[in-house]
Amino acid sequence: MAIGKARSNKRSSSSSRSSTLTTTILVALCMFGLWLLAPNTLIVYPRTTTRSSATTSSQLSSMSDSHQIHPTEPIPKKSQPVFQDSQGDLPEDAIQTDHGATHNDHTDESSELPNQSSTESKAQAETDNNVSEQENNGDSDSSSDDNNEAEGDDGGGGDKDNRDVKETDPDVGENPHGAESVDEQQLQNQNSEETSITQNQEAEETREEHASASAENNQEEGTSDDKLDDHQSSDNNEHEISDEDQQKRLEQHQQQEDDQVQQGKSQEDTQGTSSHDQVEHDEAPLAQTGNHIDQSQLGGRKNPETHESQHNILHNNNSIKNISSEETGRKATNPDTSDFFPTGERSQIPKESKKNSWSTQANESENQKDRRQNGQDDQDGSIINYKWQLCNVTAGQDYIPCLDNEKAIAKLRSRTHYEHRERHCPEDAPTCLVPLPKGYKKPLQWPQSRDKIWYHNVPHTKLAEVKGHQNWVKVSGEFLTFPGGGTQFIHGALHYMDFLEEAVPDIAWGKHSRVLLDVGCGVASFGGYLFERNVLAMSFAPKDEHEAQVQFALERGIPAINAVMGTQRLPFPSGVFDVVHCARCRVPWHAGGGALLLELNRLLRPGGYFVWSATPVYQTLEEDVMIWNEMSNLTVSMCWELVTIKKDKLNSIGAAVYHKPDSNECYDKRKHNHPPMCKSDDDPNAAWYIPLQACLHKVPIEANQRGSDWPEEWPRRLQTPPYWLNRSQMGIYGKPAPEDFTADYEHWKQVVSKLYLSGLGISWSDVRNIMDMRAVYGGFAAALKDLKVWVMNVVNIDAPDTLPIIYERGLFGIYHDWCESFSAYPRTYDLLHADRLFSRLKKRCKLIPVMAEVDRIVRPGGKFIMRDDSSTIREVENVLKSLHWEVHLTFSKNQEGILSAQKTEWRPDSYAASS
């Protein structure tokens, strides 16, 4: 129509010669359009994309020694409609849902109907182009998440900062067995004008329905929210906040802060009222307003006062009392070269304490005391002859015992606060083995793995279907590719990182800011690209309907864990993350008295930054404005400074950056004691199955307290003892704490350089994801800093709580009890390292389930290094042989030994009884 009108206008004002020229051009354009629609002009995608094929030869050449990787041969070209995400030559199961039914999207239709007539091909191509346009406008996101996606979607706890749109598609909901399909015919019949009208109507209906929907139903509608996100994206220009409104928001936030400070003077005369508020808080530990979390909804953990036990740990600057000694296992000497086994004296490591006065995470949870009574296996012979079987569970090859405990989840009285996404470990730890996916191949090496992985290793395509247009993940032949985008950074994470640093230069990636928490990470592309800025990101998302998002991250070589912001604290100490990031993570920060945002406040280092990139920051829809206003009130009451609101024109998004106070001045001058200050005996570092508390902890201000100052810049902080360690404190090995720290680092540098890198036959180019199962100061991880690896440092709940030291030096880690399953997918780590872990662990729990967990986590071809006493080494060796692992080295001397082994692809033939 537009062309016709232009032509008519021109005829009325031009000469006959000009009209003839215009007619000729129009006819030529029509002929060109008909040529484009001809079947023989359709683009045909080969089995692998151009991007991957360009590097295939060199990749296969470098990995030709592996029997698992074979060059892909070109296949005959087939007529196929133009589509951005080619399915390639995938097996049948790659284009089916978990029910076995073929997806009814246009990609599958085109691949299954290659013999369509020319007319049908033209019509299909036109339809595909229309659908692609709608997808680019954000209209095809139909994922069925019910929780925290990230990089843009459900990040950690809920959907209430975005729309709940069950009425948009009543058939969309939580479906653990398969993906939900989009109504293809409806999309084909919509033109761009109708789409815009429908989107506005749906948004209006969403707001009306949201007001009356129950809280529990709201939590189960993640997929519909994905779809609405795309509606919002298409309406960005219409509802985007103006520059004037942006400046007004900043001024209003500042005015609220000023009002709060002005009230401080009068409040100094009314301390009695504050004391009364504190008493009320002590009696009611969780907020009583909004969607509060009461004790009946805390996931079944029975001890309401676990946060009150004493926690005299090193990071609280309490002195460690007299420590006696025991052998550390570091005196073994190789008969050929003693350099491989440095002695304790040579590496200046004192003997490790047998008695330990340090408080531990186990002391914070009475439930864990029951775990200690499991005992060890009866005898060595039962281990040697143990008969292994495959796990007979619904989750199959993706089984995570503490997250897939269907019996425990079925007994939950509520799922409103994502109790069903939290840890519910079986009473009897599993002793079965997880099967391998059919067609599993040796993972690609880093950094190639950041951009693509083998489809068969993580055979899930649902995210590619619903998030491909946002550059999360795409299907490319036998690979899944990751363009590096996310919901808030479609055009790539590198530009997004630069955008944030330009907004707040003090963030200073890789220098001032080293350790980041990414809430609702999605496929963790943000964390993956932060490595280029020397930033280490702890990314997390739940195991939910955005299938395999964390598994994708780990397969790519990017650190991530399965976790959810629900009713319990995250398993990290307080004040350890330099930056906390939420990109459309959909956590209802403002709800429940702000309990979830207050949990981030616990984790964020004093003086650290919270980056919030979500629609309430930059859109003016009614609910967005409501959420912004509530967040503004909450952050002001928490004394968070709103540093800036910044727009990213390339991605059409915005971000608000908040700064946590580094003193208590604002807390002392608050107009209202809401959120209240935490009780004096509420230890902020207690984090193992601890219920959330909707309260604020005081900021450490004494010079010798952790958190009173910022750590050294990276990389100096790696090897510098934290400023809050002093010589009056006794370290793990009996020396003054700063000397203990340095001696531990020197010891592990010798062990790694003299033994691990050259003496165990490990090809370190194949190693990317490492877990230190019993980290102390993080010395093992620090000694690997020059390799292209990352290390998940695990501090056991019954061990001295040294995790804050690990974070202080610019590394990261997590609390865990190895009598339970770890919150990670199977086949996700290349190397597990255990220094004197099993001799301690077998006193509390049986060895067989622990070794089954080791086998679950390690990839085929992955390595296991163990240092322990000789008798424990022999027990573990027998278990590994029963698992058909290849034991490459065992050596013992003076009752101390070392073992090195490699996992094979062996799996049992039979299945265990259904649990």
N, C-alpha and C positions, 0 to 999 in steps of 0.2 A: 504493500500500500504506500509505503514511504517513497518508493521509487516512482510509482505512478504519479503521485502528487507532484513530485519534483519535475517530472517530465511535462505534466500539464502546465505547470507554471512557466516552465521554460518556453513552451510553444506559444503561450500568450504574449511573451515578451521578446521573442527571438525571430530571426528570419527563417525562411523556408530551408535555407541551407543548413542552419543549425539544427532544425528539427530532423532533417534527414540524418545528420551525423549522430544525433541522440538515439534515433531509432536503430541505427546500425550497431551502436555500442550495446544497447539493451538486448538485441538479438544475440550478440556475441556472448554476453553474460549468461543468457538463458542456455545457450549451447554448452558453455563451460560447466554450468550447474548440472545439466543432464549427464555430462561426461563424468562428473564427480560421483553421481549416483549409480553409475554402471557397475555391475558386480566385479568386473576385472580390475577396477581401480581401488577396491577395498584393501585396506592395509592388512597384511597377514603377519602375525607374530611368530617367530621361530620358537623352538623349544625353550631356549634361554634368551634373555633380553640382550640387547646390544651391549648394555653396561656390563653384564656378567660375562658375555662371550668374549669381550675384549681382553679379559684377564684369565679366561679359562685355561688357555694353554700353559701359561706360566705357573698357574696354581697347580695344575695336574702334574706338571713336571716336577715341582718342588715336593709334591706329596705322592710320587709314584711308588714309593716303598710301602704304601698302605694298601691292603687288600680291600679296603672298604670304599675307596674312591675310584671311580672309573670315568674316563672321558665320555662326555655326552655326544652322541652322533646326531648330525642334523636330520630332521625328519621332513618328509614331503610337505610342501605348503598346502594349507587348506584355506578355502574362502571363509573369512571370518569377519564379522562386523567390527567397526572401529570401536575400541574400548580401551580405556586407560590402563586397567588392571587385567592384563591377559592371564588366563588360568594356565596357559602353557599346556604341555603334555603331561598333565597330572594323572595319577591313578584314580580309579573310580571313587575311592573313599575320600579323595580330596575335595570333591564337589558334592558331597552329601552331608546331610545333617547327621547328628548322632542317632537319629531314628532310622537312618538309612535312606531317607527320602531325598531326592535330588532337590537342590535349592531352586526356587522358581524365579530366580533373577535372570536378567537378560544375558549375562555371561554364560550361564549354564545352557540356556536355550540355544544360543548360537553354536555352542560346541557340540550339542547333541543332535542338531538338525543341519548337517552339512549339505544335504541334498535339496535344500529349498529352491524353489523357482527363482528366476531373476527378479520377478516382481516382489516376492516375499522378502528377498534379500534387501531390496531397496527400502521397503517399508520398515524392515527390522533396523536397518542402518539409521533411518530417520528417527525411529523410536529411541534407539540407543543414544543418539546425539541429544535428544530432548532430555532423557534421563540423566545423561552426564551433566547437562547444564543445571538440572535441578540439584544434582549432587554437589556441584561446585557452589551452589547457593546454600548448601547445607540442608538439603531436604531428604536425605536418604539414610540418616543415622538411626538404625532400628535395633541397636544392641539391647539385650534384655538384662542389663545390670541391675542389681538391687543394692549396690554399695560402692563406695570410694573408688571411682575410676580416676585416672589421673592423666597427666600431661594434658590435661585437659579435662578429664572427666572424673568420675566418682572417686575421689581421693581418699577419704579416710573415714567418713562416718555417716554421711547422709546427703539428701538431695534438697534440703530446704532453703538453700540460698539460690536455687533455681526452681523452675516450674515442675510441678507434679502433674503429669498429663495422661492419666489413665484413660480419660474419656477420648483422647485423640485416637487411640487404638485399643479397644477393650480386650483384644486378644493378646496384647503384649503384656508379659509379666515375667516373673522369675521362673525359668524353665531349665533345670539342671541337666536335662537330657538332650537339648538341641537348640539351634538358633531359630529365631522368629523371622518369617519372611515378610517382605514388603508387598503390598497390593500392587502388582505390576501393572494391571490394566488401568487402575486409577491413575497411576503416575503417567502412563502413556497418554491418557486422555486430557491431561491438564496442560494448558498453555501457561506462559509466564505470568499473564495477568491474573488468571484464575488461581495460580499458586500463591501469588502475593495476597489475594483476598482471603484465601483459605488459611494462610498462615496467621493473618491478623485475627480471624475468627477463632482459630484454635487457641491462640494466646489468650484471647478474652475468656473463652470457655475454661481454659486452664486456671485462670485466676479465680473464677467463680467456684469451680469444683474444689480447688485447693483449700478454700476456706471451710468446707464441710467434710472433707475426707478425713478418715481416722488416721492417727499417727502411724499405726502399724502398716496400713495400706500404703501410706506415703513412702515408707522405707522400701517397699517391694517394687517400685516403679522406675528403676534406673534406666531401663531401655527407653521408655517414653521420654525421659528427660534428655537422653542423648538426641532424640529426634527433635525435641524442642530447642535444644542448643543450636541446631542448624537453622531452625526457623528464626531464632534470635540473630544468628549471624547474617541471614539474608536481610533482616530489617535493621542492620547496624546503622546505616546512614540516617534512617528515620528516627531512631531512638537513641542515637549516640549523644553523650553528654557534651555540651558546648564548652568552649574554653572559659567563658565567663562563669558557668556553673562549676567548672573544675576549680577555679580560683576561689569561688565562694565557699566550696566545701572545705578547702584548706583553711580559709579564714574562720569559718564556723568552728572547725576542730580546734584551732588555736584559741578562739574565744572561750570554748568550753574548758580548755586547759587553764587559761588565765582565771576564769571564774573559780575553778577548783582551787587554784593557788591562793586567791584572795580570801576564800573561805577558811584557809588554813589558820589564819590568825585567831579568828573567833573560835575555831574548833579546839585550839589549845586550852581554852577555858572550859571545854565540855568533854574532858577525857572520860568522865564517868559514863557518858552515853556510849562512847566507843567501847569501853570495857563491857558494858551491858550487851552491845552487839557481838562482842567476841564470845561472851558466854553463850549467847544464843547459837552462834556458829558451832561452838564446841558440842552443843547438844544435837545439832543437825548438820552432819558433815557434808551433806550434799545440798545444792541449792534447792529452795522450795518454790521457785517461780518458774514459769514457762514449762517446757517439756523436761521436768527434772528427772534425775535418775535416782530411784530409791533403792534401798538395800535389797528389796525383793527381786530386783532386776539385774543383779550383779553376777550373772553367769554361774551361780552355784558355788562360788567360793565362800566358805563358811565363817571366816574370821574377820569380824568388822573392825578389829583393833590391831591388825597386823602392822599398820604403819606406825604404831606407837612404841615398838620395841627399840632398845638402844642400838645405835648404829655408829659405834666409835671407830670410824674408818679413817684411813690416811687422808682422803680428800677433804675431810672435815677438820683436819689439822689437829686431831687428838693424838697424843703420843702413843706409840705402840710399845707395850711393856716388854720385859725381859723375854728373850726368845732363845730356846735351846736349839740344838742342832741335830740334823740327820744327813746321811749321804744324799747327794743330789743326782747321782747318776751321770755326772760329768767327768768321772775319772777313768773311764774306759780308754784303753790305748790300743790302737791298731798294731798288730805284730809287725807290719811292714813299715808303717810310717806313723809316728806318734802325732804328727801334725793334724791327722784326720780326726783325732779324738783329744782335743785340748783338755788338760787336767784342770780341776778347779783352781789350783794355785796359779797356773799359767794364765788363765783367763780372769783371775782375780775375782772369782765368784765364791763368796763364803758358802758354808754349808746351809742348806735350807732348813727352816725351822720345823721341828716335829710338833711342838706345842704352838698354838697360834691364838693370840688374844684379839685378832682382828674380828670385827663383826662381818657377817656375810649376808647375801641376799636370802639364803635359806632361813636365817633367823627372823626374816620378815613375814614368813608364811608358815603357819602351823601345818598346813596341808602337806608340805614337803617332808615333814618328819615321818609321815607314814611311808613315804617312798623308801626311806633308809632301811626299812625292815625286810626288803625283798630278799636280801642275801645273795651270795654268789652261787655259781653252779656247783653241783655236788662233787664232781671229780673230773679230772682231765680226760678220762676215757669216754665219758658221755659227750664231750665236745668233739673228739676225734671221729666218733661214729655218728655224729648228728646228721639226720636226714632233713634236708632243706626242701621246702615246697614253695610254690608261687602263691602270692596273696590273692585270695578270692574275694575281691571287694568291688564295689560299683565304680570307684575311681580308676581302677585298672592301672595302667602304666603311669598315671599321674598321682598316685596315692601318697598323701601326706597324713599319717596316722592321727595327729592331734588336730587336724582341720577337717578330716573326713570321717569323724566318729559319728556315724548316723544315729546310733542308739542314744548317745548322750544328747545330740542335737534335738532328737524327737521329744525328749523329756523336758526341754526348756519351756518355761512358762511364758516367756516373752521373747520376741525378736525385734522389738521396737528400737533398741539401741545396739543392734548388730551383735547380739549375744551369739548368734549362730555362726558368725564369722570369727569369733575368738577361739582360743585354744581350749579343746576338750579332749584331753589325752585318755586313751584306754587305760583301764585299771591294770591290765596285764599288757605290757609292751609287746608289740608284734614280733614274731620270730620268723615271719615269712619274707620272701624276696619279691621285689617288684619286677614285672616282666618288662622286656625291651620293646619299644615300638618296632613294628615291621619295617624293614629297610633302613634301620638306624646306621648312620655313618659317623666316622671320626669327625668331630667338630672342626670348623675352619679356624685358622689361627687369627689372633688379634694383630693388626686392626681390621683385617678383612671381615672378621666376624661381626664387627659393629654394624656393617652395612648389609650383610646377608648371612643367612643360615640355611642349612639343609631343611627342606620341607618335612622330610620323613622323621627328623629328630624331634620336631614339635609339630605334629600333623594337625594343626588347627588353622582354619581359614576364616573364622567368623569375624575377627577383628579387621581382616583385610576387606571384608565385605562392607562393614559398617563404618570403618575409620580410614579406608584407603584414600578417600578424597581429602582427608586432613593430614595425609603423609605420615601416618603412623606406621603402617605395614602394608605391603603389596605382595601379590603372588606373581612370581616371574619364573616360569618353567618349573624346575625342580628345586628352586630356592624360594624363600621368603625374604623380601628385601625391605630395608628400613631407610627411607629417604631422609630421616632426621627431623621430621616435623612432629607437631602435636596440635591439639585443639587450639591452643593459644599462640603457637608459633608454627603455623603451616609452612612458612617459608624458611624453616630451619632453626635449629637451636643456637647456632653460632651468632646469627643476627640478634636473636632474642637475648642472649647473654650480653652482647655489646649494648643493646638497648637498656638493659637494667643497670649496667655499670655507668652508662652515660647519665642515667637518671639520678644515681647516687654514686658518685665517684669513690666515696669512702668504702664501698663494698670491696673494691680492689681485689678482684679474683686472683687466687693463688698466692697472695701475699698476706693481706689483712684477713681475708676470708678463705679458709682452707677446708673446713668440714661443714657440709650442708645436709639438711634433712629435707627430702623431697616427698611431700605428702601426696599420696595418690599418684604414683609415678607413671602409670600406664606401662608402656614398653621401655621406659627409662631412657629415652633418647636424650633428654636434658642432662641426666647424670653421665651418660656415655660421652657426650661432647665436652662436659666440664673437665674431663681429663686433659684436654688441650689447654686448659687454663690452670692446671695444677690444683684443681679442686676435687676433693673426694666427697662423693654424694652417697648418703645412706638413703636409698629409695625404697619406698614400701607401698604396697597396695594389697587388698584382700584377695583371697581365692574366691572369685565370684563369677558372675555371668559374662564378664569381659574375659573370656576364656584365655588362660595361659599368659596373661600380660607379664607377670613376674617371671614365668618360665622363659618367655621370649627374651627378657632382659638378661637373665643368667646365661642362656645359650649364646647370647651375643658377646658375653664377657663383661657385662656391666653389673656391678653389685646391686642387689635388691633382696628384700625379704617379704614374706607374706605376713601382713599385720593389718589391723583395723583400729580406727579410733572409735571405740565403743564404750564399755563400762569400766575398763581397767587402764592403768598407766602403761605406756609403752616401755619395753624392757631396756631402758637407757637411764643413765644417771642424770642428775639435774645440771643445767647450765653448761652443756658441752657442745652445742651446735652454734657455729658462728652465724649461720643464716638458716632460716626455715622458709621453705618455698611451697606455695600452693597455687597451681595453675588450673583453674576451673575444677578444683578437687571436690567440690560439692559437699564439703563438710558444713553442717549447720553451726557455724562458730557462735552465732548469737543465741542459740537455744540453750535451754537447761541451765540458765544462770551463767552461760559462757563456759561451762565445764571443759569443753574440748579446746577452746582457745586458751584457757588457763593451763591445760596440759602442755600446750606449746610454750606457754610462758615459763613453765617449769624446765623445759628442755633447752630453751634459748639462753645463750650466754648473756649475762648482763652487758649491755652495750651492743648486742647483736641486732640483726635486722629480720623482720618478717615481710616477705614479698607476697602480696595477694593480687593475683591476676584473675579476675572473675567479672562476670557481667554486672554485678552491682556497682563496680568501680566506674564503668564507662557507659552504662546504658540507663535509660530513664523510664523503663517500663515500671508499672505501679509496684510490683513486688520487688524489683531491683532497688527502687528508691526506699522501700520499707526496710529491706535488709541493710542497705547502706546506713540508714539512720540508726538502726539498732546496733550495728557494728561500731558506728562512730561513738555512740554513747558508751558502749562496752569498753572500747579501747581507751577512751578518755579516763574512764573509771579505773582502768588498769595502769594508767600513767604511761601508756605508749604514745610516743610522739609521732604524728603523721608527717613524715619527712617530705613526701611529694606524691602527687598523682600525675602519672606520665602516660601519654598516648603513644602507641606504636602505629604509625600510619600504614606501614607496609602490611602488617597483620591485622589491622583494623581492631586492635584491642587496647586495653589500658591496664596499668598496674598501680596499686597503692603500696608504698613502702613505709613500714612502721619501724620505730627504734625503741628497743626496750631500755628502761632507765638503768643507770649504773650506780644509783644511790637510792636511799630511802626517803629523800626529802619530799618528793611528791606524795608518797604513801602517808607520810605524817601529816600532810596538809589537805588530804581529801575531804570534800564536803560530806560525803556519805561513806560509810564503811561497807560498801558493796561493789565488787565482791569483797568479802571479809578477808582479813589476814588469817593465815593458817595457824593452827594451834602450835604452841612452842615445841610440843613433842611429835609433831608431824614431820618426819624425816623426808626431805625432798628427794633424797637419793634412793629410797626404798622403791623398788620397781618390779618385783617378781610377784605377779598376781595381786597387785595392790589396787583397790577400788579408786576411781577418780575422786578428787576432792575439788570442789568449786571454790577455791581460795587462792590467795596470793602468798608466796613465800618472801620473806625479807631478802634484800640483796646483801650479800657479804660485803662488808666495808673495811674490816681490819686488814692490815697490810699482809698478814700471814695467812689469810683465808683464801681458799680457792674461789675465784670469781670476782675478787676485788680489783683485779687488773687483767688486761688483755694478754694473751700469750705472745711469745716472740713471733715475728713474721716467719712464714715458711721460706726456706727449709731449716732455718736455725732452730725452730722449736722442736724439730725431730730429735736432736741430740742434746738439747739443753735441759737439765733437770728443771721441773716446774718451780717457779719462784716460791710457791707455798710449801715446798719440801724444805725442812731445815734439819740441821745436824742433831737436834734433840730427839728426832723421830727415828725409830729403829726400822730398817727396811726388812724385806722378806728374807734376805739371806744373813741378817744379823749385823750389817754395817749401818752407819748413819744413812738415812734415806737418800740424800743426793749422791753419795758414793755408791750405794747399792744400785741405784739407777744407772750410773755410768758403767759400773762393772758388768752389769747384766748386758748392756749394749755392746761392750767390747767382747764379751764372751760369745754372743751370737754372731758378731761379725766374723770371728775366727771359725766358728762351727760352720757357718754358711759358706765362707770362701774356701776353707780347707777340705770340707767333707761334702756338703750338700751339692755344691755346684759342679764338682768334678769327681767325687768319689762314689756316687751312688748310681751312675749310669742313667741319670734322668736327662731327657731332652727338654731343656727349659723353654725352648721356643714353642713347645706344645702346651706349656703351662700358663694359664691366665688367672683362673679363679682358685684361690687358696684359702683354706680355713685352718687357723691355729686353734685346736680344740681345747687347749689349756694355756692361754696367754697369761703372762704375769705383768711385766711392764711393756709388753709389745716389742721386745728386743728382736725377736725373730722376724717380725714384719719390717721393722726398721732396717734390718740388715739386708733386706731385699729391695730397698728403695730404688736402686738403679736398674732393676729389671722391669719389664712391661707386665707387671702383675699387680693384683690387689689382694689384701689379706683381710678376711673376716676374723677379728680377734674375739674369741669366746672366753668370758670370765665365768667360771662355774659358780653356782649359787652357794656352794659350801667352801669356796676358796676366798682368800683375802680379796677384798673389793678394790682392785687396782684399775678398774675400767676408766675412772676419771683421768688417771695418768696417761692412759693410752690415747684418749681424746685430746688431752692437753698437748701432746707432742705431734698432733696433726694426723693421727691415724683414727680408725674407728673400730667399733666392736659391739657386742651384745651380751646380755646376761642369758645363761641357759643352764639347764639341768640335764646332763646326759643320760639320766635314767628315763628321760622322755624324748620323744621325737623332736627334731629340729624343724622350724617353720620354713622349710625350703622344698622345692620340687625335687623329684628324683633326678639323678644324672646331671647335677649342676656344678660340681666342683672337680677341678683337675687334680688337686693335691690336698690331702688331709695330713696335718702334723700334730702329733700328740707327745708331749714331753712329760713323762711321769704322771700321766692321767689315769691309766687303767689300773695300776696298783692301788690307787685311792678309790677309784670308782667301783671296783668289784666288792668293796666292803659294804656298799649301799644297794647295789642292784646287780642282776645277773649279767654275765658276759655275753651270752648268745644274743639277747635283744639289742645290746649296744653294737655288736658287730654287724647285725642285720641292718641297723641304722647307718653304719659306716658304708656298707655295701649299697644301700639305697641312695646315699648322697653322691658317691663318687661315680664319675662317668666311666664307661668301658675304656680301658687304656689309661685310666687315672692312677695316681700313685698314693701310697700311704707310708709315712715315715713315723716310726715310733721309737722313743727312748724311754727305758724303764728298767726295773729290776729283772734279773735273768729268769726267774720263775714265771713272771707275768709275760715276758717276751715269748716263752715257750707256749703258754696257753693261747696267746693271740695267734701265734704261728700255726698252731693246730687248727684253729677256727678258720684262718685264711685258706689253709690247704683244703679244708672241707668245702669251702666256697669256690674252689678251683682258681684262686688267685695265684699268680706267679710270685713266689718269694725269692727275691734277688739277693738279699743279704741278711744274714743274722750273725751277730758277733757279741760275745759276752766276755767280761773280765771283771774280777772282783765283785761278782754278784750284780754287775751293771751291764746293760746291753743295748743294742740298736737293731732295728729291723727295717727293711725296705721291701715293699711289695707293690705289685701292679695288678689291677683288676682286669679280668678277661670278660668276654661276652657270654660266658657260660650261664645258663639258666636251667632250673630243674624242669622235669617233664610233667610233674603232677601239681595239682592245686591243693591248697589247704582247705579244710572245711570252711564253709561260709561263716563269717562272723556277724 
